Amino acid sequence: MIDPYERKVKDFMKKTEHIIKSVDPGSIAEELELEPGDCLVSIDGHEIEDIFDYEYYVNSESMVMLIRKPDGEEWELEIENDYEDLGITFENGLMSDYRSCRNKCIFCFIDQMPPGMRETLYFKDDDSRLSFLQGNYITLTNMDDKDIDRIIRFKLSPINISVHTTNPQLRCKMLNNRFAGEALKKIDRLFDAETPMNGQVVLCKGVNDGEELNRTIEDLSRYLPYMESVSVVPVGISKFRDGLFPMEPIGKEDAERTIDLIESWQKKLFAQYGTHFIHASDEFYILAGRQVPEEERYDGYLQLENGVGMIRLMTEEVKQALEQMEGDGRQDELSIATGRLAARFLQEFVEEIRVKYPGILVHVYPITNYFFGESITVAGLITGQDLIGQLKDRKLGSRLLLPACMFRSGEEVFLDDITRSEVQNALQVPVNIVKSSGQDFVQAVLCPEYTEETEYEGYELKEI
């Protein structure tokens, strides 16, 4: 029988040792004869909590690294690396367990997922480290003073914060966490340390809109210039909300009022700070039936991942790509499928392409999201079954173009586990996965031989 104390020691050692997965050829690690299966124990006597500790201590002129070999032998290596990367990849890229979310947000999309999907789609992360590694937005409720100290000490930035409201009582209600209001004080520490930040507001009708949104914008603007931007995105509502907080979709008039409020703040803040700071996502403009803002209003597109400025950026990129082309008489017929939100704009891009290439016939098919509900209009939540069901009797031409956001990052699988190959077999047409830039869109339409890179940005269900 294992002694309880011995078990605790072994569990601690597992957490503080980090197994090497691979060693880059020609690297410092290879010269030191490090191998897959070796364990990193410490650097300069410091236990390594995660990837940020590792990067911080490795970024030096020299160090002493303690390695434990698979047979238990320990090597103490004195390394002169002069700030060079050692060439080590660890089995766990974060070098730590992921932190799950402690909140029960009234708008959480993961709570609106149907049963029976793959287990990873139900995991809610609220891990501050993923804010820096993957651009995730975090609520600050899963952080303590030590976490803030490390961000400031390691000079990590920017940190992306899901604010939603600066009203402490309302934030507790929206996140269903009695500490959510108190967590806002962490923004003050980050501001005092001049840490770059971005903010996000998921707008819920009758909850944090109107005067509450006005208060939030006013409060967050006081953190300029270190709070660099804030996005406002409409809540996503699926058909799987039984037993959840009653939520109404954002309508045309709601979108108009929200845009008017945001644009009034943009004028005021730009005059004072030279930045527009607060931005409505593209979806608000589409719901309101208005044109998206000109490129200058997006301040360098700081909030693209939240759907802020994607349409404007792609419009400009398509225009630039076509300006460099002469046009010709090539002939082709193909198809594009996307969510209902973006379909109108892709049709406009196709018409611009046909001005120079009139022989290119492109069918743009907006896909209705029956899986999650028709109110979900973004391409990133289209499932394989909806795609197949709505395209099986359509003219598809020589190939079907699909945006990369329909697929899981780095894989060729839709949210419902249907694969790219299965879609190709069902529709009897080759499927090309297209990256998000306007240049890639133009190339994919014009070039039958277009192939996407094996690594591309796909969907990630993130806690917002």
C-alpha positions, 0 to 999 in steps of 0.5 A, spaced: 500 500 500 502 506 498 503 511 503 498 517 503 504 522 503 508 518 498 502 519 493 502 526 494 509 527 493 509 523 487 503 527 484 507 534 486 513 531 482 508 529 476 506 537 476 513 540 476 516 535 471 515 536 464 516 531 459 520 533 453 516 531 446 522 532 441 528 536 440 530 540 434 536 538 430 542 542 430 539 545 437 542 547 443 538 541 446 541 536 441 548 538 443 546 537 450 544 530 448 537 531 451 532 526 448 524 525 448 522 522 454 527 526 458 524 531 464 525 538 465 525 539 473 528 546 474 531 552 471 536 555 476 533 552 482 526 555 480 520 550 479 517 551 472 509 552 473 508 553 466 510 555 459 511 562 461 516 560 467 520 556 462 520 562 457 522 567 462 528 563 465 530 561 458 531 568 456 537 569 459 545 569 457 546 562 461 542 558 466 543 551 470 538 546 468 536 540 472 534 534 467 531 527 470 533 521 465 527 516 464 532 511 468 532 516 474 539 519 473 539 527 474 543 531 469 545 538 472 547 542 465 550 549 465 548 552 459 551 558 455 545 560 450 545 567 450 538 568 449 537 563 444 531 558 444 534 551 446 530 547 441 525 543 446 518 541 445 514 539 451 509 533 451 504 539 454 504 545 450 502 549 456 506 545 461 500 545 465 493 543 466 488 548 463 484 552 468 476 551 467 471 556 467 468 557 474 462 562 472 455 560 469 454 566 464 447 567 462 449 568 455 454 562 455 454 558 448 457 552 450 451 551 455 447 552 449 450 546 445 446 539 444 448 533 448 452 527 444 457 531 441 465 530 442 467 531 449 472 537 448 466 541 445 463 542 452 470 544 456 469 551 458 476 555 459 478 561 463 485 560 463 489 567 463 495 564 459 491 562 453 489 569 452 497 570 451 497 564 447 491 564 443 488 570 444 482 568 448 478 572 452 478 571 460 473 574 465 479 575 471 475 571 476 479 565 475 486 569 477 489 570 484 494 576 485 500 571 483 497 571 476 497 578 476 504 579 479 506 574 474 503 578 468 506 584 470 513 581 472 514 577 465 511 583 461 506 579 458 501 583 453 496 584 451 491 581 455 484 580 453 478 581 458 471 579 457 468 585 461 461 585 459 459 590 464 463 595 469 457 595 474 459 590 479 452 587 481 450 586 474 457 583 473 455 578 478 449 576 475 451 576 468 457 571 470 453 567 476 459 568 480 459 573 487 466 574 486 465 577 478 464 584 480 470 584 485 475 581 479 474 588 475 479 591 480 484 587 477 484 591 471 486 597 475 493 593 477 494 592 470 493 599 468 497 601 473 503 597 471 501 599 464 499 593 461 496 593 454 489 590 454 483 589 450 476 588 452 469 585 450 462 586 451 457 580 449 451 584 449 444 581 452 438 585 450 435 588 456 441 586 461 447 590 459 445 594 453 442 601 453 444 605 459 448 600 462 453 599 456 454 607 456 456 606 463 461 600 461 464 604 455 465 611 460 468 606 465 473 603 460 475 609 457 478 611 463 483 606 462 486 609 455 491 608 453 493 601 456 486 599 454 487 599 447 480 597 444 473 594 446 468 590 442 461 589 443 458 583 440 451 581 440 449 574 444 449 568 440 442 564 442 441 557 439 435 553 440 438 549 446 436 554 451 431 550 455 432 551 463 437 557 461 436 565 463 431 567 458 434 571 452 431 575 447 435 576 440 438 583 438 433 586 433 434 591 428 432 597 432 436 594 438 442 594 433 441 601 431 441 604 438 447 600 439 451 603 433 448 610 435 451 610 442 458 607 440 459 611 434 457 617 439 463 615 443 467 614 437 467 621 435 468 623 442 474 619 444 477 620 437 477 627 438 481 626 445 485 620 444 486 619 437 483 612 437 476 610 436 477 605 442 469 602 442 467 598 436 461 594 434 461 587 431 460 587 423 453 583 425 450 589 428 451 593 422 448 587 418 442 587 423 441 594 422 442 594 415 447 599 415 454 599 411 460 597 415 465 603 417 471 605 413 477 602 414 480 608 418 475 607 424 477 600 426 484 603 429 488 597 425 483 592 426 485 590 433 478 586 434 478 581 428 477 575 432 471 578 435 468 579 428 470 587 428 472 589 421 472 583 418 468 585 412 471 591 411 478 588 411 476 583 406 473 588 402 479 592 402 483 586 400 479 583 395 479 590 391 487 590 392 488 583 389 484 585 383 487 591 382 494 587 381 490 583 376 489 584 368 483 579 367 482 574 362 477 570 358 478 563 363 472 559 364 470 556 370 464 554 374 464 553 382 460 554 388 461 557 395 458 556 401 457 560 408 453 562 413 447 567 412 451 573 415 456 573 410 453 571 404 451 578 401 458 580 401 461 574 398 456 575 392 459 582 392 466 580 392 464 575 386 461 580 382 467 584 382 471 578 380 467 577 374 468 584 372 475 582 370 473 575 369 466 574 366 467 567 364 468 565 372 461 563 374 460 562 382 454 560 386 454 563 393 450 559 397 448 561 404 447 555 409 441 556 414 443 553 421 438 548 422 443 544 427 443 550 432 437 554 430 436 559 424 438 565 429 445 563 428 448 566 422 455 565 422 459 561 418 464 558 423 458 554 426 455 551 420 455 543 421 457 538 415 450 535 416 447 542 414 452 543 409 450 536 405 443 537 406 442 544 403 447 543 397 446 536 395 441 538 389 445 544 387 449 546 382 456 546 385 461 546 379 468 544 379 469 545 386 466 547 392 469 553 397 468 553 404 471 558 409 477 555 414 472 557 420 467 552 418 473 547 421 476 545 427 483 548 428 488 544 424 483 539 422 478 537 417 472 536 421 466 540 422 462 541 429 458 535 428 464 530 426 463 530 419 469 530 415 471 534 409 472 527 405 465 525 407 462 532 405 466 531 398 463 524 397 456 526 399 456 532 394 461 528 389 465 535 388 472 537 391 472 541 397 477 547 398 478 550 404 479 557 404 483 562 409 480 568 411 484 573 407 481 577 401 487 575 397 486 568 398 479 568 396 480 571 390 486 566 388 481 560 390 476 563 386 480 564 380 485 558 381 482 551 380 489 548 383 488 553 389 490 549 395 490 551 403 496 550 407 495 544 412 495 549 418 489 554 418 485 558 423 479 554 424 473 554 429 474 554 436 468 554 441 471 559 446 467 562 453 466 569 452 
